């Protein structure tokens, strides 16, 4: 018998939480970066 590896659902369904977490992390980084840029912004 072959050993079963603990990959229960390799497919799009198992990667959806990963993609949503990565999108949330990128969103947070972009918000913080934009706020830092706006702090240095001086209107004429």
N, CA, C, O and CB atoms as a CASP TS submission, in Angstrom:
PFRMAT TS
TARGET T0000
AUTHOR 0000-0000-0000
METHOD Language model
MODEL 1
PARENT N/A
ATOM      1  N   UNK     1       0.841  -1.191   0.000  1.00  0.00           N
ATOM      2  CA  UNK     1       0.000   0.000   0.000  1.00  0.00           C
ATOM      3  C   UNK     1       0.881   1.246   0.000  1.00  0.00           C
ATOM      4  O   UNK     1       1.977   1.252   0.560  1.00  0.00           O
ATOM      5  CB  UNK     1      -0.954   0.003   1.222  1.00  0.00           C
ATOM      6  N   UNK     2       0.401   2.251  -0.609  1.00  0.00           N
ATOM      7  CA  UNK     2       1.156   3.506  -0.631  1.00  0.00           C
ATOM      8  C   UNK     2       0.759   4.361   0.562  1.00  0.00           C
ATOM      9  O   UNK     2      -0.375   4.316   1.039  1.00  0.00           O
ATOM     10  CB  UNK     2       0.917   4.276  -1.955  1.00  0.00           C
ATOM     11  N   UNK     3       1.721   5.135   1.024  1.00  0.00           N
ATOM     12  CA  UNK     3       1.428   6.041   2.130  1.00  0.00           C
ATOM     13  C   UNK     3       0.622   7.220   1.598  1.00  0.00           C
ATOM     14  O   UNK     3       0.911   7.776   0.539  1.00  0.00           O
ATOM     15  CB  UNK     3       2.738   6.527   2.822  1.00  0.00           C
ATOM     16  N   UNK     4      -0.381   7.574   2.361  1.00  0.00           N
ATOM     17  CA  UNK     4      -1.198   8.718   1.959  1.00  0.00           C
ATOM     18  C   UNK     4      -0.623   9.976   2.584  1.00  0.00           C
ATOM     19  O   UNK     4      -0.370  10.034   3.787  1.00  0.00           O
ATOM     20  CB  UNK     4      -2.684   8.525   2.377  1.00  0.00           C
ATOM     21  N   UNK     5      -0.424  10.967   1.755  1.00  0.00           N
ATOM     22  CA  UNK     5       0.039  12.252   2.255  1.00  0.00           C
ATOM     23  C   UNK     5      -1.168  13.092   2.664  1.00  0.00           C
ATOM     24  O   UNK     5      -2.244  12.961   2.080  1.00  0.00           O
ATOM     25  CB  UNK     5       0.892  12.991   1.186  1.00  0.00           C
ATOM     26  N   UNK     6      -0.995  13.940   3.653  1.00  0.00           N
ATOM     27  CA  UNK     6      -2.163  14.708   4.143  1.00  0.00           C
ATOM     28  C   UNK     6      -2.521  15.888   3.247  1.00  0.00           C
ATOM     29  O   UNK     6      -2.561  17.032   3.700  1.00  0.00           O
ATOM     30  CB  UNK     6      -1.894  15.218   5.549  1.00  0.00           C
ATOM     31  N   UNK     7      -2.778  15.606   1.987  1.00  0.00           N
ATOM     32  CA  UNK     7      -3.261  16.628   1.061  1.00  0.00           C
ATOM     33  C   UNK     7      -4.708  16.261   0.751  1.00  0.00           C
ATOM     34  O   UNK     7      -4.980  15.467  -0.149  1.00  0.00           O
ATOM     35  CB  UNK     7      -2.370  16.715  -0.262  1.00  0.00           C
ATOM     36  N   UNK     8      -5.612  16.838   1.495  1.00  0.00           N
ATOM     37  CA  UNK     8      -6.994  16.386   1.396  1.00  0.00           C
ATOM     38  C   UNK     8      -7.688  16.943   0.163  1.00  0.00           C
ATOM     39  O   UNK     8      -8.446  16.229  -0.494  1.00  0.00           O
ATOM     40  CB  UNK     8      -7.762  16.781   2.639  1.00  0.00           C
ATOM     41  N   UNK     9      -7.444  18.189  -0.156  1.00  0.00           N
ATOM     42  CA  UNK     9      -8.156  18.752  -1.285  1.00  0.00           C
ATOM     43  C   UNK     9      -7.254  19.635  -2.108  1.00  0.00           C
ATOM     44  O   UNK     9      -7.440  20.852  -2.135  1.00  0.00           O
ATOM     45  CB  UNK     9      -9.358  19.530  -0.819  1.00  0.00           C
ATOM     46  N   UNK    10      -6.285  19.056  -2.778  1.00  0.00           N
ATOM     47  CA  UNK    10      -5.436  19.887  -3.623  1.00  0.00           C
ATOM     48  C   UNK    10      -6.247  20.264  -4.842  1.00  0.00           C
ATOM     49  O   UNK    10      -6.608  19.417  -5.658  1.00  0.00           O
ATOM     50  CB  UNK    10      -4.111  19.152  -4.022  1.00  0.00           C
ATOM     51  N   UNK    11      -6.516  21.502  -4.947  1.00  0.00           N
ATOM     52  CA  UNK    11      -7.335  22.033  -6.031  1.00  0.00           C
ATOM     53  C   UNK    11      -7.614  23.485  -5.727  1.00  0.00           C
ATOM     54  O   UNK    11      -6.975  24.090  -4.866  1.00  0.00           O
ATOM     55  CB  UNK    11      -8.659  21.229  -6.204  1.00  0.00           C
ATOM     56  N   UNK    12      -8.556  24.027  -6.428  1.00  0.00           N
ATOM     57  CA  UNK    12      -8.859  25.445  -6.233  1.00  0.00           C
ATOM     58  C   UNK    12      -9.500  25.680  -4.871  1.00  0.00           C
ATOM     59  O   UNK    12      -9.362  26.766  -4.310  1.00  0.00           O
ATOM     60  CB  UNK    12      -9.782  25.955  -7.348  1.00  0.00           C
ATOM     61  N   UNK    13     -10.199  24.686  -4.329  1.00  0.00           N
ATOM     62  CA  UNK    13     -10.895  24.885  -3.065  1.00  0.00           C
ATOM     63  C   UNK    13      -9.929  24.989  -1.899  1.00  0.00           C
ATOM     64  O   UNK    13     -10.205  25.707  -0.938  1.00  0.00           O
ATOM     65  CB  UNK    13     -11.873  23.757  -2.823  1.00  0.00           C
ATOM     66  N   UNK    14      -8.810  24.295  -1.958  1.00  0.00           N
ATOM     67  CA  UNK    14      -7.876  24.358  -0.838  1.00  0.00           C
ATOM     68  C   UNK    14      -7.031  25.617  -0.892  1.00  0.00           C
ATOM     69  O   UNK    14      -6.464  26.016   0.125  1.00  0.00           O
ATOM     70  CB  UNK    14      -6.980  23.132  -0.828  1.00  0.00           C
ATOM     71  N   UNK    15      -6.932  26.254  -2.056  1.00  0.00           N
ATOM     72  CA  UNK    15      -6.110  27.452  -2.154  1.00  0.00           C
ATOM     73  C   UNK    15      -6.916  28.740  -2.014  1.00  0.00           C
ATOM     74  O   UNK    15      -6.328  29.820  -1.954  1.00  0.00           O
ATOM     75  CB  UNK    15      -5.380  27.456  -3.463  1.00  0.00           C
ATOM     76  N   UNK    16      -8.240  28.656  -1.962  1.00  0.00           N
ATOM     77  CA  UNK    16      -9.032  29.876  -1.822  1.00  0.00           C
ATOM     78  C   UNK    16      -8.748  30.622  -0.527  1.00  0.00           C
ATOM     79  O   UNK    16      -8.626  31.846  -0.580  1.00  0.00           O
ATOM     80  CB  UNK    16     -10.495  29.544  -1.896  1.00  0.00           C
ATOM     81  N   UNK    17      -8.633  29.979   0.635  1.00  0.00           N
ATOM     82  CA  UNK    17      -8.281  30.735   1.845  1.00  0.00           C
ATOM     83  C   UNK    17      -6.890  31.354   1.763  1.00  0.00           C
ATOM     84  O   UNK    17      -6.657  32.432   2.311  1.00  0.00           O
ATOM     85  CB  UNK    17      -8.361  29.831   3.063  1.00  0.00           C
ATOM     86  N   UNK    18      -5.970  30.685   1.087  1.00  0.00           N
ATOM     87  CA  UNK    18      -4.628  31.244   0.926  1.00  0.00           C
ATOM     88  C   UNK    18      -4.680  32.513   0.097  1.00  0.00           C
ATOM     89  O   UNK    18      -4.055  33.515   0.445  1.00  0.00           O
ATOM     90  CB  UNK    18      -3.687  30.222   0.273  1.00  0.00           C
ATOM     91  N   UNK    19      -5.434  32.472  -1.014  1.00  0.00           N
ATOM     92  CA  UNK    19      -5.515  33.648  -1.869  1.00  0.00           C
ATOM     93  C   UNK    19      -6.235  34.789  -1.166  1.00  0.00           C
ATOM     94  O   UNK    19      -5.838  35.945  -1.315  1.00  0.00           O
ATOM     95  CB  UNK    19      -6.223  33.306  -3.173  1.00  0.00           C
ATOM     96  N   UNK    20      -7.275  34.495  -0.409  1.00  0.00           N
ATOM     97  CA  UNK    20      -7.985  35.568   0.284  1.00  0.00           C
ATOM     98  C   UNK    20      -7.116  36.165   1.382  1.00  0.00           C
ATOM     99  O   UNK    20      -7.147  37.376   1.602  1.00  0.00           O
ATOM    100  CB  UNK    20      -9.304  35.050   0.876  1.00  0.00           C
ATOM    101  N   UNK    21      -6.344  35.338   2.071  1.00  0.00           N
ATOM    102  CA  UNK    21      -5.425  35.860   3.086  1.00  0.00           C
ATOM    103  C   UNK    21      -4.329  36.708   2.475  1.00  0.00           C
ATOM    104  O   UNK    21      -3.950  37.738   3.032  1.00  0.00           O
ATOM    105  CB  UNK    21      -4.809  34.722   3.871  1.00  0.00           C
ATOM    106  N   UNK    22      -3.817  36.275   1.325  1.00  0.00           N
ATOM    107  CA  UNK    22      -2.786  37.068   0.650  1.00  0.00           C
ATOM    108  C   UNK    22      -3.354  38.388   0.158  1.00  0.00           C
ATOM    109  O   UNK    22      -2.671  39.411   0.211  1.00  0.00           O
ATOM    110  CB  UNK    22      -2.184  36.286  -0.522  1.00  0.00           C
ATOM    111  N   UNK    23      -4.589  38.383  -0.319  1.00  0.00           N
ATOM    112  CA  UNK    23      -5.210  39.630  -0.772  1.00  0.00           C
ATOM    113  C   UNK    23      -5.441  40.580   0.394  1.00  0.00           C
ATOM    114  O   UNK    23      -5.252  41.788   0.248  1.00  0.00           O
ATOM    115  CB  UNK    23      -6.536  39.341  -1.484  1.00  0.00           C
ATOM    116  N   UNK    24      -5.844  40.062   1.543  1.00  0.00           N
ATOM    117  CA  UNK    24      -6.040  40.915   2.711  1.00  0.00           C
ATOM    118  C   UNK    24      -4.717  41.484   3.199  1.00  0.00           C
ATOM    119  O   UNK    24      -4.653  42.644   3.606  1.00  0.00           O
ATOM    120  CB  UNK    24      -6.722  40.136   3.834  1.00  0.00           C
ATOM    121  N   UNK    25      -3.658  40.676   3.162  1.00  0.00           N
ATOM    122  CA  UNK    25      -2.346  41.172   3.584  1.00  0.00           C
ATOM    123  C   UNK    25      -1.838  42.251   2.635  1.00  0.00           C
ATOM    124  O   UNK    25      -1.291  43.262   3.075  1.00  0.00           O
ATOM    125  CB  UNK    25      -1.337  40.019   3.658  1.00  0.00           C
ATOM    126  N   UNK    26      -2.019  42.037   1.335  1.00  0.00           N
ATOM    127  CA  UNK    26      -1.597  43.044   0.368  1.00  0.00           C
ATOM    128  C   UNK    26      -2.400  44.327   0.524  1.00  0.00           C
ATOM    129  O   UNK    26      -1.858  45.421   0.368  1.00  0.00           O
ATOM    130  CB  UNK    26      -1.738  42.508  -1.052  1.00  0.00           C
ATOM    131  N   UNK    27      -3.679  44.201   0.829  1.00  0.00           N
ATOM    132  CA  UNK    27      -4.513  45.373   1.042  1.00  0.00           C
ATOM    133  C   UNK    27      -4.027  46.160   2.258  1.00  0.00           C
ATOM    134  O   UNK    27      -3.959  47.389   2.213  1.00  0.00           O
ATOM    135  CB  UNK    27      -5.982  44.963   1.220  1.00  0.00           C
ATOM    136  N   UNK    28      -3.690  45.467   3.338  1.00  0.00           N
ATOM    137  CA  UNK    28      -3.206  46.154   4.536  1.00  0.00           C
ATOM    138  C   UNK    28      -1.888  46.856   4.260  1.00  0.00           C
ATOM    139  O   UNK    28      -1.683  47.988   4.699  1.00  0.00           O
ATOM    140  CB  UNK    28      -3.045  45.168   5.695  1.00  0.00           C
ATOM    141  N   UNK    29      -0.999  46.200   3.544  1.00  0.00           N
ATOM    142  CA  UNK    29       0.289  46.810   3.229  1.00  0.00           C
ATOM    143  C   UNK    29       0.097  48.035   2.350  1.00  0.00           C
ATOM    144  O   UNK    29       0.767  49.048   2.550  1.00  0.00           O
ATOM    145  CB  UNK    29       1.212  45.799   2.539  1.00  0.00           C
ATOM    146  N   UNK    30      -0.806  47.958   1.381  1.00  0.00           N
ATOM    147  CA  UNK    30      -1.019  49.099   0.496  1.00  0.00           C
ATOM    148  C   UNK    30      -1.664  50.262   1.248  1.00  0.00           C
ATOM    149  O   UNK    30      -1.352  51.419   0.969  1.00  0.00           O
ATOM    150  CB  UNK    30      -1.891  48.693  -0.698  1.00  0.00           C
ATOM    151  N   UNK    31      -2.559  49.975   2.200  1.00  0.00           N
ATOM    152  CA  UNK    31      -3.178  51.048   2.983  1.00  0.00           C
ATOM    153  C   UNK    31      -2.135  51.739   3.855  1.00  0.00           C
ATOM    154  O   UNK    31      -2.114  52.966   3.943  1.00  0.00           O
ATOM    155  CB  UNK    31      -4.324  50.494   3.856  1.00  0.00           C
ATOM    156  N   UNK    32      -1.282  50.965   4.494  1.00  0.00           N
ATOM    157  CA  UNK    32      -0.244  51.561   5.338  1.00  0.00           C
ATOM    158  C   UNK    32       0.742  52.357   4.495  1.00  0.00           C
ATOM    159  O   UNK    32       1.163  53.443   4.893  1.00  0.00           O
ATOM    160  CB  UNK    32       0.497  50.475   6.133  1.00  0.00           C
ATOM    161  N   UNK    33       1.114  51.822   3.327  1.00  0.00           N
ATOM    162  CA  UNK    33       2.034  52.547   2.448  1.00  0.00           C
ATOM    163  C   UNK    33       1.436  53.852   1.954  1.00  0.00           C
ATOM    164  O   UNK    33       2.124  54.872   1.914  1.00  0.00           O
ATOM    165  CB  UNK    33       2.420  51.683   1.263  1.00  0.00           C
ATOM    166  N   UNK    34       0.166  53.833   1.578  1.00  0.00           N
ATOM    167  CA  UNK    34      -0.480  55.062   1.126  1.00  0.00           C
ATOM    168  C   UNK    34      -0.619  56.075   2.251  1.00  0.00           C
ATOM    169  O   UNK    34      -0.484  57.275   2.011  1.00  0.00           O
ATOM    170  CB  UNK    34      -1.844  54.753   0.543  1.00  0.00           C
ATOM    171  N   UNK    35      -0.882  55.627   3.461  1.00  0.00           N
ATOM    172  CA  UNK    35      -0.987  56.574   4.568  1.00  0.00           C
ATOM    173  C   UNK    35       0.372  57.199   4.878  1.00  0.00           C
ATOM    174  O   UNK    35       0.446  58.376   5.231  1.00  0.00           O
ATOM    175  CB  UNK    35      -1.548  55.880   5.817  1.00  0.00           C
ATOM    176  N   UNK    36       1.443  56.421   4.748  1.00  0.00           N
ATOM    177  CA  UNK    36       2.776  56.997   4.959  1.00  0.00           C
ATOM    178  C   UNK    36       3.124  57.999   3.872  1.00  0.00           C
ATOM    179  O   UNK    36       3.763  59.017   4.138  1.00  0.00           O
ATOM    180  CB  UNK    36       3.832  55.894   5.004  1.00  0.00           C
ATOM    181  N   UNK    37       2.702  57.709   2.641  1.00  0.00           N
ATOM    182  CA  UNK    37       2.942  58.672   1.562  1.00  0.00           C
ATOM    183  C   UNK    37       2.130  59.945   1.770  1.00  0.00           C
ATOM    184  O   UNK    37       2.616  61.041   1.493  1.00  0.00           O
ATOM    185  CB  UNK    37       2.599  58.049   0.205  1.00  0.00           C
ATOM    186  N   UNK    38       0.905  59.810   2.252  1.00  0.00           N
ATOM    187  CA  UNK    38       0.069  60.983   2.469  1.00  0.00           C
ATOM    188  C   UNK    38       0.575  61.830   3.637  1.00  0.00           C
ATOM    189  O   UNK    38       0.352  63.041   3.660  1.00  0.00           O
ATOM    190  CB  UNK    38      -1.370  60.558   2.718  1.00  0.00           C
ATOM    191  N   UNK    39       1.243  61.219   4.593  1.00  0.00           N
ATOM    192  CA  UNK    39       1.795  61.997   5.705  1.00  0.00           C
ATOM    193  C   UNK    39       2.901  62.927   5.221  1.00  0.00           C
ATOM    194  O   UNK    39       3.090  64.005   5.784  1.00  0.00           O
ATOM    195  CB  UNK    39       2.333  61.063   6.801  1.00  0.00           C
ATOM    196  N   UNK    40       3.637  62.522   4.183  1.00  0.00           N
ATOM    197  CA  UNK    40       4.715  63.345   3.672  1.00  0.00           C
ATOM    198  C   UNK    40       4.244  64.322   2.611  1.00  0.00           C
ATOM    199  O   UNK    40       5.019  65.170   2.168  1.00  0.00           O
ATOM    200  CB  UNK    40       5.801  62.477   3.115  1.00  0.00           C
ATOM    201  N   UNK    41       2.983  64.221   2.192  1.00  0.00           N
ATOM    202  CA  UNK    41       2.460  65.068   1.121  1.00  0.00           C
ATOM    203  C   UNK    41       2.202  66.484   1.640  1.00  0.00           C
ATOM    204  O   UNK    41       1.516  66.667   2.645  1.00  0.00           O
ATOM    205  CB  UNK    41       1.163  64.465   0.537  1.00  0.00           C
ATOM    206  N   UNK    42       2.751  67.474   0.957  1.00  0.00           N
ATOM    207  CA  UNK    42       2.536  68.871   1.325  1.00  0.00           C
ATOM    208  C   UNK    42       1.911  69.593   0.130  1.00  0.00           C
ATOM    209  O   UNK    42       2.571  69.768  -0.895  1.00  0.00           O
ATOM    210  CB  UNK    42       3.880  69.557   1.762  1.00  0.00           C
ATOM    211  N   UNK    43       0.653  70.014   0.246  1.00  0.00           N
ATOM    212  CA  UNK    43       0.054  70.739  -0.878  1.00  0.00           C
ATOM    213  C   UNK    43       0.685  72.122  -1.044  1.00  0.00           C
ATOM    214  O   UNK    43       1.143  72.728  -0.075  1.00  0.00           O
ATOM    215  CB  UNK    43      -1.463  70.875  -0.678  1.00  0.00           C
ATOM    216  N   UNK    44       0.701  72.600  -2.261  1.00  0.00           N
ATOM    217  CA  UNK    44       1.327  73.904  -2.520  1.00  0.00           C
ATOM    218  C   UNK    44       0.387  75.040  -2.195  1.00  0.00           C
ATOM    219  O   UNK    44       0.750  76.206  -2.354  1.00  0.00           O
ATOM    220  CB  UNK    44       1.771  74.006  -3.971  1.00  0.00           C
TER
END
